[in-house]
Amino acid sequence: MSAPRAKSRARPRKRATRRKPGVRARAAIRLRRRRLWRRILLSGVVVAAVVGAAVLIPLRIAHDPVVVCADDPGTFPEAGIEGWRGEQLENAATIMTTASALGLSRDGQILGVMTAMGESSLRNIDYGDWETSGFTNPDGTRTSSIGLFQQQDWWGSVEQRMDPATSATLFFTRLARLPDWQQMERSHAIHRVQINTDRDYYSRYEADAVAVVDGLSHGC
């Protein structure tokens, strides 16, 4: 019988030693890291810029003043001003530009717009107090009021009173003859021109008239 073979002992494997990267390898690693950080930073800047634009642009648009000019109806706000819109704003603008052409400032414009608000709701109507309420003149005759300012026959012809610019001119011409009208309460000054029954009647339209005049002058 042959002698049993001695068991061979397995040699322990040597762990592979990890070589440290050389100078060039380390430099390449650092370069890759720098490039990675640059991309991260650049991405952050881009994201911040997009978010900032999304927030700031609408805010800037919201705060930028809208240019509205009395001589350009295309710039009038569609939503109106204090409930006055469309044809009413166009008539108010005509009153304002007429006042300016006659040398009257903002105060005169406000008085003109106040008057037309109280007389016709800023609509160029071809009827007046007689047709709507049966009003008569002190002598008992029917009133003949028409137009923006509800002017009667003695103010001018039908054509003059029904033309917004001409009727405004008739009003401002009489207002200019009134001494110290700038120092009067606005409704009282209008009363002296229109000769209505209540000198405080137009006061209720003062705030709206100021808003409309200033609103149609914003940015011009």
Stockholm file with secondary structure:
# STOCKHOLM 1.0

chainA/1-220         MSAPRAKSRARPRKRATRRKPGVRARAAIRLRRRRLWRRILLSGVVVAAVVGAAVLIPLRIAHDPVVVCADDPGTFPEAGIEGWRGEQLENAATIMTTASALGLSRDGQILGVMTAMGESSLRNIDYGDWETSGFTNPDGTRTSSIGLFQQQDWWGSVEQRMDPATSATLFFTRLARLPDWQQMERSHAIHRVQINTDRDYYSRYEADAVAVVDGLSHGC
#=GR chainA/1-220 SS CCCCCCCCCCCCCCCCCCCCCCHHHHHHHHHHHHHHHHHHHHHHHHHHHHHHHHHHHHHHHHHSCCCCCTTCGGGSCTTCBTTBCTHHHHHHHHHHHHHHHTTCCHHHHHHHHHHHHHHHTTCCCSCCHHHHHCCBCTTSCBCCCBTTTTBCGGGCCHHHHHSHHHHHHHHHHHHHTSTTGGGSCHHHHHHHHHCCSCTTGGGGGHHHHHHHHHHTTTTC
#=GC SS_cons         CCCCCCCCCCCCCCCCCCCCCCHHHHHHHHHHHHHHHHHHHHHHHHHHHHHHHHHHHHHHHHHSCCCCCTTCGGGSCTTCBTTBCTHHHHHHHHHHHHHHHTTCCHHHHHHHHHHHHHHHTTCCCSCCHHHHHCCBCTTSCBCCCBTTTTBCGGGCCHHHHHSHHHHHHHHHHHHHTSTTGGGSCHHHHHHHHHCCSCTTGGGGGHHHHHHHHHHTTTTC
//
